[in-house]
Amino acid sequence: MKAELSKQLQSFIDEQKANKLEFLNKGALAIALVVTDRARQMSFPLDREDFITEGGGR
């Protein structure tokens, strides 16, 4: 299973590089995971104001 996850992660990285997207660092990926987790707990439609941090960022 670990080998399959590594293969999927490498495929994701390669796709990101090919499309010149910015999901290649730990910070961006962590944010995506947190937002996804929060979205699962909310009802739709999502309101972007619900994702603003205490410091005013997103």
OpenMM code with the backbone's topology and positions (N, CA, C; nanometers):
from openmm import Vec3, app, unit

residues = "MET LYS ALA GLU LEU SER LYS GLN LEU GLN SER PHE ILE ASP GLU GLN LYS ALA ASN LYS LEU GLU PHE LEU ASN LYS GLY ALA LEU ALA ILE ALA LEU VAL VAL THR ASP ARG ALA ARG GLN MET SER PHE PRO LEU ASP ARG GLU ASP PHE ILE THR GLU GLY GLY GLY ARG".split()
positions = [
    Vec3(0.0822, -0.1193, 0.0000),
    Vec3(0.0000, 0.0000, 0.0000),
    Vec3(0.0867, 0.1258, 0.0000),
    Vec3(0.1956, 0.1240, 0.0759),
    Vec3(0.2839, 0.2399, 0.0816),
    Vec3(0.3445, 0.2700, -0.0555),
    Vec3(0.3779, 0.1674, -0.1289),
    Vec3(0.4337, 0.1860, -0.2628),
    Vec3(0.3297, 0.2491, -0.3552),
    Vec3(0.2038, 0.2083, -0.3418),
    Vec3(0.0973, 0.2649, -0.4242),
    Vec3(0.0755, 0.4121, -0.3917),
    Vec3(0.0787, 0.4482, -0.2639),
    Vec3(0.0648, 0.5886, -0.2249),
    Vec3(0.1806, 0.6724, -0.2776),
    Vec3(0.3003, 0.6180, -0.2703),
    Vec3(0.4170, 0.6886, -0.3224),
    Vec3(0.4038, 0.7097, -0.4724),
    Vec3(0.3537, 0.6100, -0.5412),
    Vec3(0.3345, 0.6189, -0.6863),
    Vec3(0.2299, 0.7266, -0.7190),
    Vec3(0.1208, 0.7301, -0.6441),
    Vec3(0.0163, 0.8295, -0.6662),
    Vec3(0.0681, 0.9703, -0.6366),
    Vec3(0.1462, 0.9843, -0.5302),
    Vec3(0.2027, 1.1143, -0.4955),
    Vec3(0.2975, 1.1623, -0.6044),
    Vec3(0.3810, 1.0737, -0.6544),
    Vec3(0.4732, 1.1120, -0.7609),
    Vec3(0.3981, 1.1507, -0.8873),
    Vec3(0.2907, 1.0805, -0.9169),
    Vec3(0.2078, 1.1137, -1.0322),
    Vec3(0.1465, 1.2530, -1.0160),
    Vec3(0.0993, 1.2832, -0.8954),
    Vec3(0.0427, 1.4150, -0.8662),
    Vec3(0.1485, 1.5237, -0.8839),
    Vec3(0.2685, 1.5013, -0.8325),
    Vec3(0.3780, 1.5977, -0.8450),
    Vec3(0.4128, 1.6205, -0.9912),
    Vec3(0.4233, 1.5145, -1.0671),
    Vec3(0.4554, 1.5267, -1.2094),
    Vec3(0.3482, 1.6066, -1.2841),
    Vec3(0.2225, 1.5804, -1.2512),
    Vec3(0.1126, 1.6529, -1.3146),
    Vec3(0.1173, 1.8018, -1.2789),
    Vec3(0.1474, 1.8317, -1.1533),
    Vec3(0.1563, 1.9706, -1.1100),
    Vec3(0.2690, 2.0435, -1.1833),
    Vec3(0.3827, 1.9773, -1.1957),
    Vec3(0.4955, 2.0379, -1.2665),
    Vec3(0.4624, 2.0613, -1.4131),
    Vec3(0.3955, 1.9657, -1.4746),
    Vec3(0.3603, 1.9762, -1.6157),
    Vec3(0.2649, 2.0925, -1.6406),
    Vec3(0.1765, 2.1179, -1.5449),
    Vec3(0.0777, 2.2244, -1.5592),
    Vec3(0.1230, 2.3553, -1.4944),
    Vec3(0.2450, 2.3548, -1.4397),
    Vec3(0.3015, 2.4725, -1.3740),
    Vec3(0.2110, 2.5253, -1.2629),
    Vec3(0.1557, 2.4342, -1.1843),
    Vec3(0.0707, 2.4720, -1.0723),
    Vec3(0.1543, 2.4813, -0.9455),
    Vec3(0.1008, 2.5434, -0.8441),
    Vec3(0.1777, 2.5744, -0.7238),
    Vec3(0.1473, 2.4838, -0.6042),
    Vec3(0.1154, 2.3590, -0.6271),
    Vec3(0.0856, 2.2678, -0.5178),
    Vec3(0.2068, 2.1830, -0.4796),
    Vec3(0.3258, 2.2325, -0.5031),
    Vec3(0.4435, 2.1493, -0.4857),
    Vec3(0.5120, 2.1645, -0.3516),
    Vec3(0.4729, 2.2602, -0.2703),
    Vec3(0.5381, 2.2716, -0.1404),
    Vec3(0.4444, 2.2229, -0.0297),
    Vec3(0.5012, 2.1977, 0.0856),
    Vec3(0.4229, 2.1425, 0.1960),
    Vec3(0.3135, 2.2378, 0.2423),
    Vec3(0.3416, 2.3676, 0.2411),
    Vec3(0.2439, 2.4655, 0.2878),
    Vec3(0.1179, 2.4665, 0.2041),
    Vec3(0.1335, 2.4708, 0.0728),
    Vec3(0.0172, 2.4740, -0.0170),
    Vec3(-0.0637, 2.3457, -0.0055),
    Vec3(0.0040, 2.2343, 0.0035),
    Vec3(-0.0659, 2.1066, 0.0158),
    Vec3(-0.1385, 2.0978, 0.1492),
    Vec3(-0.0763, 2.1465, 0.2571),
    Vec3(-0.1393, 2.1449, 0.3887),
    Vec3(-0.2661, 2.2299, 0.3889),
    Vec3(-0.2595, 2.3456, 0.3263),
    Vec3(-0.3771, 2.4323, 0.3195),
    Vec3(-0.4902, 2.3629, 0.2446),
    Vec3(-0.4566, 2.2987, 0.1351),
    Vec3(-0.5583, 2.2274, 0.0582),
    Vec3(-0.6238, 2.1181, 0.1414),
    Vec3(-0.5456, 2.0476, 0.2204),
    Vec3(-0.6006, 1.9412, 0.3048),
    Vec3(-0.6906, 1.9972, 0.4139),
    Vec3(-0.6497, 2.1076, 0.4755),
    Vec3(-0.7304, 2.1699, 0.5812),
    Vec3(-0.8620, 2.2222, 0.5236),
    Vec3(-0.8553, 2.2907, 0.4112),
    Vec3(-0.9774, 2.3440, 0.3495),
    Vec3(-1.0709, 2.2306, 0.3094),
    Vec3(-1.0152, 2.1238, 0.2549),
    Vec3(-1.0971, 2.0085, 0.2173),
    Vec3(-1.1646, 1.9479, 0.3393),
    Vec3(-1.0890, 1.9343, 0.4481),
    Vec3(-1.1450, 1.8785, 0.5706),
    Vec3(-1.2570, 1.9671, 0.6245),
    Vec3(-1.2348, 2.0975, 0.6269),
    Vec3(-1.3383, 2.1904, 0.6750),
    Vec3(-1.4614, 2.1863, 0.5849),
    Vec3(-1.4409, 2.1781, 0.4555),
    Vec3(-1.5530, 2.1761, 0.3618),
    Vec3(-1.6403, 2.0527, 0.3820),
    Vec3(-1.5797, 1.9431, 0.4191),
    Vec3(-1.6567, 1.8205, 0.4440),
    Vec3(-1.7519, 1.8379, 0.5613),
    Vec3(-1.7153, 1.9239, 0.6555),
    Vec3(-1.7948, 1.9436, 0.7765),
    Vec3(-1.9040, 2.0492, 0.7578),
    Vec3(-1.9048, 2.1186, 0.6457),
    Vec3(-1.9982, 2.2280, 0.6225),
    Vec3(-2.1070, 2.1854, 0.5242),
    Vec3(-2.2122, 2.2652, 0.5205),
    Vec3(-2.3177, 2.2388, 0.4233),
    Vec3(-2.2936, 2.3239, 0.2991),
    Vec3(-2.3457, 2.2789, 0.1890),
    Vec3(-2.3296, 2.3497, 0.0632),
    Vec3(-2.4476, 2.4427, 0.0406),
    Vec3(-2.4332, 2.5511, -0.0294),
    Vec3(-2.3094, 2.5988, -0.0914),
    Vec3(-2.2160, 2.6582, 0.0134),
    Vec3(-2.0862, 2.6473, -0.0138),
    Vec3(-1.9858, 2.7012, 0.0769),
    Vec3(-1.9774, 2.8524, 0.0609),
    Vec3(-1.9501, 2.9199, 0.1705),
    Vec3(-1.9330, 3.0653, 0.1694),
    Vec3(-1.7855, 3.0951, 0.1924),
    Vec3(-1.7237, 3.1663, 0.1002),
    Vec3(-1.5800, 3.1912, 0.1114),
    Vec3(-1.5447, 3.2685, 0.2376),
    Vec3(-1.6386, 3.3417, 0.2935),
    Vec3(-1.6132, 3.4164, 0.4167),
    Vec3(-1.5886, 3.3218, 0.5356),
    Vec3(-1.6375, 3.1999, 0.5265),
    Vec3(-1.6164, 3.1024, 0.6336),
    Vec3(-1.4723, 3.0529, 0.6394),
    Vec3(-1.3929, 3.0844, 0.5385),
    Vec3(-1.2560, 3.0360, 0.5329),
    Vec3(-1.1521, 3.1448, 0.5606),
    Vec3(-1.1972, 3.2593, 0.6081),
    Vec3(-1.1038, 3.3675, 0.6420),
    Vec3(-1.0460, 3.3405, 0.7814),
    Vec3(-0.9150, 3.3572, 0.7921),
    Vec3(-0.8475, 3.3342, 0.9199),
    Vec3(-0.8671, 3.4526, 1.0136),
    Vec3(-0.8276, 3.4352, 1.1384),
    Vec3(-0.8373, 3.5435, 1.2361),
    Vec3(-0.7551, 3.6641, 1.1937),
    Vec3(-0.6462, 3.6403, 1.1204),
    Vec3(-0.5601, 3.7482, 1.0733),
    Vec3(-0.6106, 3.8144, 0.9460),
    Vec3(-0.7234, 3.7671, 0.8932),
    Vec3(-0.7803, 3.8268, 0.7742),
    Vec3(-0.7392, 3.7592, 0.6439),
    Vec3(-0.6552, 3.6592, 0.6523),
    Vec3(-0.6144, 3.5863, 0.5317),
    Vec3(-0.7092, 3.4747, 0.4989),
    Vec3(-0.6803, 3.4060, 0.3922),
    Vec3(-0.7646, 3.2926, 0.3516),
    Vec3(-0.6885, 3.1651, 0.3683),
] * unit.nanometer
topology = app.Topology()
chain = topology.addChain("A")
for resn in residues:
    res = topology.addResidue(resn, chain)
    for name in ("N", "CA", "C"):
        topology.addAtom(name, app.Element.getBySymbol(name[0]), res)
